[in-house]
């Protein structure tokens, strides 16, 4: 049986054989698909010290920014195309090349142009008027929190906290403790409840981004930042709610609160994100050590689902990129193998579980 970090290496090596760094899809676009995956690659580099992984992430960045740090192709002020900015910080630290400093500023320059709801929360996409999606917490929060720390911008750190608290206020279901996928302040979207503006379901991967994003945020924030304690309290509360819906094989389902419905199915990317968050929360003392068992069960459930083609690891059971919709919409979404969402989430899980095991938990 391989260790978690050996599985992480196998996943990285598989993808590196499949794609030259500049060819990662969508090719040439500064987008969260590559950002999520390469975040996991950099975590694998940090655990192993294998410079191939650092260089792969750097090579991708070098293909999507010019010598002056300008981003070559992106959708301005869409949160999905801000997320890869998180990769620039470790690459700048490692290389000290001012090109990456300029690129950080290029990414940040979009932030003032992100449209906001009347409550102050960020639109997920410019074209989606008045819509806040859970996914957006991961797409902008960690980048902005780190920017706020590095450049001494407490106003930005407060903005990160405020956005999470607004998302909780508008999407949390008091009965289950889970958060709905999205909220539309206009109550006009074709997917929303016309009375509440809420999405109809708790979609797994969107919910998985929430504790992962908040834990990343907290690493950059200060306990003196207003709302810090409220933000910190969300993690155990939400993870405890999520754990009530863990499936019998350790995994979670595409629609989280309906594992017994015949159309529903176990989904690996959300399981990986929940496992990563559980492991990190246990290591930080946010959850009792008994929750380590739930993280391990999730990890083992995903590992049992994997297959191999020669030396190439196949990570399946991952929902393709998905908007907001009905129960039937989510359950009808196709699965992919070695999708960047899935491999990125898998790497986040493997590196966190490795640290959990190194701590003897």
N, C-alpha and C positions, 0 to 999 in steps of 0.2 A: 504493500500500500504506500503510495506516495504521500509526502507531507504536503500541507497546504501550499507552501512556497514552491514546491516542485510542480504542483498543478499550475500555479501561476506562471512559472517559467515555461511550462509546456504550452500554455495558452498564448503567451507572448511569442514564443518561437514559431508556433503554428501560423499566427497572423503575420509575422515578419517574413515567413516564407511565401505567404499568399500575396502580400502587398508590399511593394517598395513604399517607403514612408510617404512620398508625394502623391501616391496613387490611392491613398485611403479615401473611401467614399464618404460624402460626395466630393469627388476630386477637385482640389483647388479652392474649395469653399471653407471658410473659417466657421466651423459649425460644431455643435455640441456632440454629434456622433463621434467625431475624432477626439473631441475634448474629453468626453467621458472615458473612452478607451485609453487614451494616452495618460489620463490621470492615474489609471490603474497600472499602466506600464511604468510610470515614474515611481509609484509606490513599490513596485517590484524591484526597480533599480535601487531604491533606498534600502530595501531589506537585504538585497543580495550583493550590492556593490558592483553588479555587472554593467560595465559602461555601455555595452551594446544597447541596453534598454534606454539609457539616457540619450544616446546619440540618435536613436530612432525617433524619439519624441522631438529632439532638436531639429532633425532633418525635416520633419513635417512642418514645424514652425517656419523653418527657413524657406520652405516652398510656398508659403501662403502670406508672407510679409516681404516687403522689399527692403533694400539696404537702409532706408530711412525709417523702418519700422511701420510703414503704412500697410494696412491690411488690403490685400488685393481683391478679394471677392467675399462679400458678406451682405446680409440684409440689415441695413442701418436701424439701430435701436430695437431690434427683436432680441428678446432675452436669450433665445437659442444660440445666437451668434455673438453673444458676450461671453458665454461660459468658457470657451477655450482660452480666454485670457488668463485663467488660473494656471495654465501651463507655463506662462512667461516668467512667473516669479522664481521657481526653482532653477529654470534655465539661466535667468539673469544672475542669480546668486552663484551658480556654478561657473559661469563663463566671464562674468563682469563685462560683457559686451554691451555698450550703450544702445545698440540696435534694439535689444529687448526692452530696455527702459523706455525707448521711444514707442515701441509697440504697446506697452502697458498704457501709456498715455493715449495712444490711438484708440484702444478699447474703451478706456474710461471716458473719452470724449463723447461717446454715444450715450452715456448714462443720463445727462441732462435732457436728452431728446426722447427718452422713453416716455410714452404717454402714461398718465396716471388716472386712476379712478377718482371720483370725488372724495373718497375716503383717504386717498394718498397712496394706495397700493399700485404697483406697477402692472400695466397691461402685459399679458404674455406675448402678444404680437401686436404690432402697430395696427394691422388691419382688423384685429378682433376687438372692436370698440367695447370698452368697459369690462373686459374679461380678465380675471385672475385665475391662473391654473397652478395647481400644486407643483408641477414640474418646474415652474419659474423660480421657486425658492432655491433650487440647486443651480439654475442657470445664471442667476445674478448674485445671490447672497454671498457665497464664498469669495468670489472675485472682489466684490465691493467691500466686504469686511476686511480682507487683507489689504486692499488699497487704503482703507481708512486707518489701519494700524501703521502701515509703512510710511504714509505721508501725513500722519498726525491729523486726521480728519475725523474728530469725534462725531461730527454731524452725519457723516456717511455711516459710521458704525451704528448710530441711533436709527438711521434710515433702514438698515438691514433688520434690526430688531423690530422696528415698527411694522415692516412689511410682513414678517412672520406672524406677529400678533394679529394683524388685520386678517391674514389668511385664516388663522385659527378662528377668529371671531365670525367670519363669514362662511366657513365650510365645515366646522366641526359639528358632528351629530351628537347631541347629548345622550342619546340612548345607547349607542355603541362605543362612543369615544373615538370613532374613526372620522376621517376628513373626506368629504366629497371631492371628486376630481377637480371641479372648477366652480366658479361663481361668476354670474353675469349681472353687473349692477343695473343694466338696462332692462333685464328680464325679457329680452327680445330674442336671444339665441334659440335656434330650433331645437337644441338639446335640453334647455333648462326648464325648470318648474316655473310657470308664469307668475306664481305668487312669491316664491323665495329667490328665484334666480339661480338655484342650485342645480348642478349636474345630478342625474338620477342614481349614480352608482359610485362605489368605492373601488376605483381601478387600482390594481396592485402596484404597478411600477410608479405611477404618480405618487402614491402614498409612500412608497419606498424612498423617494427622493427627500421626503420631509425630514426624517430624523438624521439621514446622512448629511443633508445640507446644514441642519442646525448644529450638528457636532463639528462640522467644518467651520461654521461661523464662530462658534464658541472658542475655537483655538486662536482666533484673531481678535476677539473682543476682550474688553476689560470688565472685571466685576463692578467697576464704578460707572459703566455705561448704563444710562437709564433703561430699565426693562430687562437687564441681564438676568436677574433671578427668575423672572417670568419665562424667559426663553429657555433657561436651563431646566426649569420644571416641566416643560413640554415633553422633553425626551422620554423620561420614564413613564409619564402618563400615557403618551401615545403608544410606546412599545408594549406596555402592559395590555392596552386595548387590542393591539394587533395580535399579541400572543394568544388571545382567546380564540383566534380563528386559524391557528396553525393546523395543517392537515395531518392525517395519520402517518404519512411517510416523511414528515418533517418540513414539507414545502407548503407554501401558500398558493392560493388560487387566483386566477385572472381577475375575478370579481371577489374581493377578499372575504366578504361576510356571507357568501353563499357556496361553501365548499361541497354541500350535499346535492346541489342541483345538477342534473345529468348533463346539461350543456356546458357546464363550467369545467375548467381543467387546471392542473397545477402549472404554474408559470415560474420559470427559473430566474428571470431577471429580478422580479420583485422579491423572491426568496433570497437571492444573493444580497440585495440591499438591506432587507430586514436582518439577515444574519450579520452583515457587517456592522450595522448600527447596534445590534444587541451586544456583539463582542466588544465594541468600543465603549458602550455604556457601562458594561460590567468592569472593564479595565479602569474606567474613570471613577468607579464607585457610585455611579448613578443608579444602578440596579443591583440587587443582591446577586451573589455569585451563583445562585441556583439558576439564573437566567442563562448562564453559560451553557447549560445542557440544551436549552432551546436553540441557541446559536449553533452548537455542534450538530444537533438533529437536522437543522436546516441545511447545513453544509453537507452532511452525509446524504441527505435526500437528493441534493443536486448532483453530488459525485456519482451516486448510483445511476443517475439518468444519462451520464456521459457515454459517448462511444469514441472509438479511435478509427482512423484510417491511416494505417502505417504509424508514423510518428506524430500525425496531426490529430490534435484533440478536437472533438466535435461537441460544441456546446449548443444544444437544441432546446426546444420547449420555451422559446423566447418570443413574445409578442412583437410583431413589427411595429414601427412608429405609428402612433394612434392618436387621433383627436378625441373629442368628448362625444359620448353617445349613450345609447340605451344598453340594457343588459344584453340583448340579442346582438347588438353591434360589437360589444367587447368580446363576447364568447365566439363570435364569428370571425374574429380577426385571425389572419394566418400566422403561423409560427415561422421562425427562421433558424438557420444554423450558422453560428459564428458571425452573427449580426454584431456590429460594434457596440450597440446598447448592452447586449448580453455578455460579451466578453469583458467589457469594461466593468459591469456590475460583478461579474465572476472574479475579476482581479481584486476589486475592492473587498469582496468577501474573503478570498484566500489570504490576502495580506493581513486582514484583521484577525482571522482565525489563527494564523500563524503566531501572531503576537499574543493571542489569548493562550495558546498552547505553551509558548515560551514563558508565560507568567504562571504556568502550572495549573491553569483553569480549564 
